[in-house]
Amino acid sequence: MFNPSRDEARNFLFDSWRKHRDSSVLTPLEDIAAQLIATHPEYHELLENPLHYQSHDYAPESGEANPFLHLMMHLTMQEQISIDQPRGIRAHFQRLTAHYQSEHDALHKMMECLGEMLWQAQRNKTGPDVDIYFTCLERQ
């Protein structure tokens, strides 16, 4: 299982965006990341300044959204949908895309539910619970 550190995950995003901008050869995963980054112009400046943002903390108390977490959750969603794991996630994506008439908006709603499931697992000191995830998705 791929389990990068915070710095490794951030470097992956910095490098993917740099390679994209330089028209360098990208791995398939870097290409997916670069395409996701392209849909988030609000993060371009940040990803073009790794020295400034590599160590920046995004505390929930500050109200500042963590762009790195946001992009990595996008990657997680793309992977889940592509392999339909957990089983049924692709159907939720298709339903939400039709409902919101936007893949990007559907992904954001799904990311909220993924975040809810992870928060519950952390709060309860348990593993992620797919039932929590899917119950949230069904409310969307």
ChimeraX commands (.cxc) that place a marker at each C-alpha (Angstrom):
marker #1 position 0.00,0.00,0.00 radius 0.5
marker #1 position 1.23,3.47,-0.90 radius 0.5
marker #1 position 1.47,5.51,2.30 radius 0.5
marker #1 position 3.51,8.65,1.67 radius 0.5
marker #1 position 4.60,11.04,4.37 radius 0.5
marker #1 position 3.23,14.57,4.33 radius 0.5
marker #1 position 6.36,15.86,2.59 radius 0.5
marker #1 position 6.36,13.03,0.03 radius 0.5
marker #1 position 2.70,13.69,-0.83 radius 0.5
marker #1 position 3.34,17.41,-1.17 radius 0.5
marker #1 position 6.45,16.83,-3.28 radius 0.5
marker #1 position 4.47,14.54,-5.54 radius 0.5
marker #1 position 1.96,17.35,-6.18 radius 0.5
marker #1 position 4.67,20.01,-6.61 radius 0.5
marker #1 position 6.57,17.76,-9.05 radius 0.5
marker #1 position 3.49,16.73,-11.01 radius 0.5
marker #1 position 2.48,20.36,-11.55 radius 0.5
marker #1 position 6.04,21.43,-12.44 radius 0.5
marker #1 position 6.41,18.61,-14.97 radius 0.5
marker #1 position 3.02,19.49,-16.47 radius 0.5
marker #1 position 3.98,23.15,-16.84 radius 0.5
marker #1 position 7.37,22.20,-18.33 radius 0.5
marker #1 position 5.77,19.68,-20.72 radius 0.5
marker #1 position 7.98,16.99,-19.22 radius 0.5
marker #1 position 7.11,13.31,-19.31 radius 0.5
marker #1 position 4.63,12.41,-16.57 radius 0.5
marker #1 position 3.87,9.04,-15.05 radius 0.5
marker #1 position 0.20,8.06,-15.35 radius 0.5
marker #1 position -0.43,9.02,-11.71 radius 0.5
marker #1 position 1.38,12.35,-12.14 radius 0.5
marker #1 position -0.76,13.02,-15.22 radius 0.5
marker #1 position -3.95,12.40,-13.22 radius 0.5
marker #1 position -2.65,14.70,-10.47 radius 0.5
marker #1 position -1.74,17.43,-12.99 radius 0.5
marker #1 position -5.21,17.22,-14.55 radius 0.5
marker #1 position -6.80,17.58,-11.11 radius 0.5
marker #1 position -4.56,20.51,-10.28 radius 0.5
marker #1 position -5.54,22.15,-13.58 radius 0.5
marker #1 position -9.18,22.13,-12.40 radius 0.5
marker #1 position -8.13,24.05,-9.27 radius 0.5
marker #1 position -6.56,27.33,-10.46 radius 0.5
marker #1 position -6.78,28.64,-6.90 radius 0.5
marker #1 position -3.90,26.26,-6.03 radius 0.5
marker #1 position -1.60,27.02,-8.97 radius 0.5
marker #1 position 0.41,29.76,-7.29 radius 0.5
marker #1 position 0.84,27.63,-4.19 radius 0.5
marker #1 position 2.08,24.64,-6.20 radius 0.5
marker #1 position 4.49,26.85,-8.10 radius 0.5
marker #1 position 6.17,27.90,-4.82 radius 0.5
marker #1 position 7.28,24.72,-3.05 radius 0.5
marker #1 position 9.90,26.45,-0.91 radius 0.5
marker #1 position 7.24,28.67,0.61 radius 0.5
marker #1 position 4.46,26.11,1.01 radius 0.5
marker #1 position 6.24,22.79,1.65 radius 0.5
marker #1 position 6.10,23.19,5.43 radius 0.5
marker #1 position 3.00,25.36,5.74 radius 0.5
marker #1 position 0.52,24.01,8.28 radius 0.5
marker #1 position -3.21,24.19,7.73 radius 0.5
marker #1 position -4.84,23.91,11.14 radius 0.5
marker #1 position -8.61,23.35,11.11 radius 0.5
marker #1 position -8.92,25.98,13.85 radius 0.5
marker #1 position -7.57,28.62,11.48 radius 0.5
marker #1 position -10.40,27.99,9.04 radius 0.5
marker #1 position -7.83,27.56,6.30 radius 0.5
marker #1 position -8.53,24.65,3.93 radius 0.5
marker #1 position -5.59,22.36,3.26 radius 0.5
marker #1 position -5.08,22.36,-0.53 radius 0.5
marker #1 position -2.75,19.35,-0.38 radius 0.5
marker #1 position -5.34,17.29,1.47 radius 0.5
marker #1 position -8.00,18.44,-0.97 radius 0.5
marker #1 position -5.99,17.33,-4.00 radius 0.5
marker #1 position -4.97,14.02,-2.43 radius 0.5
marker #1 position -8.62,13.31,-1.61 radius 0.5
marker #1 position -9.41,13.95,-5.28 radius 0.5
marker #1 position -6.79,11.35,-6.20 radius 0.5
marker #1 position -8.30,8.93,-3.70 radius 0.5
marker #1 position -11.76,9.42,-5.19 radius 0.5
marker #1 position -10.45,8.90,-8.72 radius 0.5
marker #1 position -8.80,5.63,-7.66 radius 0.5
marker #1 position -11.89,4.40,-5.81 radius 0.5
marker #1 position -14.13,5.12,-8.78 radius 0.5
marker #1 position -11.76,3.57,-11.31 radius 0.5
marker #1 position -11.68,0.23,-9.46 radius 0.5
marker #1 position -15.16,0.51,-7.87 radius 0.5
marker #1 position -13.79,0.05,-4.36 radius 0.5
marker #1 position -15.53,0.11,-2.04 radius 0.5
marker #1 position -17.95,-1.81,-4.24 radius 0.5
marker #1 position -20.76,0.49,-5.34 radius 0.5
marker #1 position -18.77,3.74,-5.19 radius 0.5
marker #1 position -18.85,4.11,-8.99 radius 0.5
marker #1 position -22.67,3.96,-8.97 radius 0.5
marker #1 position -22.77,6.71,-6.33 radius 0.5
marker #1 position -20.43,8.79,-8.49 radius 0.5
marker #1 position -22.61,8.31,-11.57 radius 0.5
marker #1 position -25.77,9.18,-9.63 radius 0.5
marker #1 position -24.24,12.30,-8.07 radius 0.5
marker #1 position -22.76,13.41,-11.40 radius 0.5
marker #1 position -26.22,13.21,-12.98 radius 0.5
marker #1 position -27.79,15.00,-10.00 radius 0.5
marker #1 position -25.28,17.87,-9.89 radius 0.5
marker #1 position -24.64,17.81,-13.66 radius 0.5
marker #1 position -20.93,18.05,-12.90 radius 0.5
marker #1 position -18.31,15.41,-12.22 radius 0.5
marker #1 position -16.29,17.93,-10.24 radius 0.5
marker #1 position -19.22,18.88,-8.00 radius 0.5
marker #1 position -20.05,15.19,-7.52 radius 0.5
marker #1 position -16.47,14.50,-6.47 radius 0.5
marker #1 position -16.58,17.32,-3.94 radius 0.5
marker #1 position -19.77,15.92,-2.39 radius 0.5
marker #1 position -18.17,12.49,-2.26 radius 0.5
marker #1 position -15.04,13.94,-0.66 radius 0.5
marker #1 position -17.20,15.42,2.10 radius 0.5
marker #1 position -18.48,11.92,2.84 radius 0.5
marker #1 position -15.00,10.41,2.69 radius 0.5
marker #1 position -13.88,13.08,5.16 radius 0.5
marker #1 position -16.84,12.32,7.42 radius 0.5
marker #1 position -15.99,8.61,7.44 radius 0.5
marker #1 position -12.33,9.30,8.22 radius 0.5
marker #1 position -13.22,11.80,10.94 radius 0.5
marker #1 position -15.57,9.27,12.57 radius 0.5
marker #1 position -12.86,6.58,12.44 radius 0.5
marker #1 position -10.33,8.91,14.01 radius 0.5
marker #1 position -12.78,10.13,16.66 radius 0.5
marker #1 position -13.90,6.61,17.55 radius 0.5
marker #1 position -10.41,5.11,17.22 radius 0.5
marker #1 position -11.70,2.53,14.73 radius 0.5
marker #1 position -11.06,1.63,11.12 radius 0.5
marker #1 position -12.94,3.41,8.35 radius 0.5
marker #1 position -16.56,2.25,8.17 radius 0.5
marker #1 position -17.98,1.94,4.66 radius 0.5
marker #1 position -21.52,2.07,6.06 radius 0.5
marker #1 position -20.86,5.60,7.35 radius 0.5
marker #1 position -19.42,6.54,3.96 radius 0.5
marker #1 position -22.34,5.16,1.95 radius 0.5
marker #1 position -25.00,6.50,4.34 radius 0.5
marker #1 position -23.53,9.96,3.83 radius 0.5
marker #1 position -23.41,9.45,0.05 radius 0.5
marker #1 position -27.06,8.43,0.01 radius 0.5
marker #1 position -27.98,11.75,1.68 radius 0.5
marker #1 position -26.22,13.76,-1.04 radius 0.5
marker link #1:1,2 radius 0.2
marker link #1:2,3 radius 0.2
marker link #1:3,4 radius 0.2
marker link #1:4,5 radius 0.2
marker link #1:5,6 radius 0.2
marker link #1:6,7 radius 0.2
marker link #1:7,8 radius 0.2
marker link #1:8,9 radius 0.2
marker link #1:9,10 radius 0.2
marker link #1:10,11 radius 0.2
marker link #1:11,12 radius 0.2
marker link #1:12,13 radius 0.2
marker link #1:13,14 radius 0.2
marker link #1:14,15 radius 0.2
marker link #1:15,16 radius 0.2
marker link #1:16,17 radius 0.2
marker link #1:17,18 radius 0.2
marker link #1:18,19 radius 0.2
marker link #1:19,20 radius 0.2
marker link #1:20,21 radius 0.2
marker link #1:21,22 radius 0.2
marker link #1:22,23 radius 0.2
marker link #1:23,24 radius 0.2
marker link #1:24,25 radius 0.2
marker link #1:25,26 radius 0.2
marker link #1:26,27 radius 0.2
marker link #1:27,28 radius 0.2
marker link #1:28,29 radius 0.2
marker link #1:29,30 radius 0.2
marker link #1:30,31 radius 0.2
marker link #1:31,32 radius 0.2
marker link #1:32,33 radius 0.2
marker link #1:33,34 radius 0.2
marker link #1:34,35 radius 0.2
marker link #1:35,36 radius 0.2
marker link #1:36,37 radius 0.2
marker link #1:37,38 radius 0.2
marker link #1:38,39 radius 0.2
marker link #1:39,40 radius 0.2
marker link #1:40,41 radius 0.2
marker link #1:41,42 radius 0.2
marker link #1:42,43 radius 0.2
marker link #1:43,44 radius 0.2
marker link #1:44,45 radius 0.2
marker link #1:45,46 radius 0.2
marker link #1:46,47 radius 0.2
marker link #1:47,48 radius 0.2
marker link #1:48,49 radius 0.2
marker link #1:49,50 radius 0.2
marker link #1:50,51 radius 0.2
marker link #1:51,52 radius 0.2
marker link #1:52,53 radius 0.2
marker link #1:53,54 radius 0.2
marker link #1:54,55 radius 0.2
marker link #1:55,56 radius 0.2
marker link #1:56,57 radius 0.2
marker link #1:57,58 radius 0.2
marker link #1:58,59 radius 0.2
marker link #1:59,60 radius 0.2
marker link #1:60,61 radius 0.2
marker link #1:61,62 radius 0.2
marker link #1:62,63 radius 0.2
marker link #1:63,64 radius 0.2
marker link #1:64,65 radius 0.2
marker link #1:65,66 radius 0.2
marker link #1:66,67 radius 0.2
marker link #1:67,68 radius 0.2
marker link #1:68,69 radius 0.2
marker link #1:69,70 radius 0.2
marker link #1:70,71 radius 0.2
marker link #1:71,72 radius 0.2
marker link #1:72,73 radius 0.2
marker link #1:73,74 radius 0.2
marker link #1:74,75 radius 0.2
marker link #1:75,76 radius 0.2
marker link #1:76,77 radius 0.2
marker link #1:77,78 radius 0.2
marker link #1:78,79 radius 0.2
marker link #1:79,80 radius 0.2
marker link #1:80,81 radius 0.2
marker link #1:81,82 radius 0.2
marker link #1:82,83 radius 0.2
marker link #1:83,84 radius 0.2
marker link #1:84,85 radius 0.2
marker link #1:85,86 radius 0.2
marker link #1:86,87 radius 0.2
marker link #1:87,88 radius 0.2
marker link #1:88,89 radius 0.2
marker link #1:89,90 radius 0.2
marker link #1:90,91 radius 0.2
marker link #1:91,92 radius 0.2
marker link #1:92,93 radius 0.2
marker link #1:93,94 radius 0.2
marker link #1:94,95 radius 0.2
marker link #1:95,96 radius 0.2
marker link #1:96,97 radius 0.2
marker link #1:97,98 radius 0.2
marker link #1:98,99 radius 0.2
marker link #1:99,100 radius 0.2
marker link #1:100,101 radius 0.2
marker link #1:101,102 radius 0.2
marker link #1:102,103 radius 0.2
marker link #1:103,104 radius 0.2
marker link #1:104,105 radius 0.2
marker link #1:105,106 radius 0.2
marker link #1:106,107 radius 0.2
marker link #1:107,108 radius 0.2
marker link #1:108,109 radius 0.2
marker link #1:109,110 radius 0.2
marker link #1:110,111 radius 0.2
marker link #1:111,112 radius 0.2
marker link #1:112,113 radius 0.2
marker link #1:113,114 radius 0.2
marker link #1:114,115 radius 0.2
marker link #1:115,116 radius 0.2
marker link #1:116,117 radius 0.2
marker link #1:117,118 radius 0.2
marker link #1:118,119 radius 0.2
marker link #1:119,120 radius 0.2
marker link #1:120,121 radius 0.2
marker link #1:121,122 radius 0.2
marker link #1:122,123 radius 0.2
marker link #1:123,124 radius 0.2
marker link #1:124,125 radius 0.2
marker link #1:125,126 radius 0.2
marker link #1:126,127 radius 0.2
marker link #1:127,128 radius 0.2
marker link #1:128,129 radius 0.2
marker link #1:129,130 radius 0.2
marker link #1:130,131 radius 0.2
marker link #1:131,132 radius 0.2
marker link #1:132,133 radius 0.2
marker link #1:133,134 radius 0.2
marker link #1:134,135 radius 0.2
marker link #1:135,136 radius 0.2
marker link #1:136,137 radius 0.2
marker link #1:137,138 radius 0.2
marker link #1:138,139 radius 0.2
marker link #1:139,140 radius 0.2
view
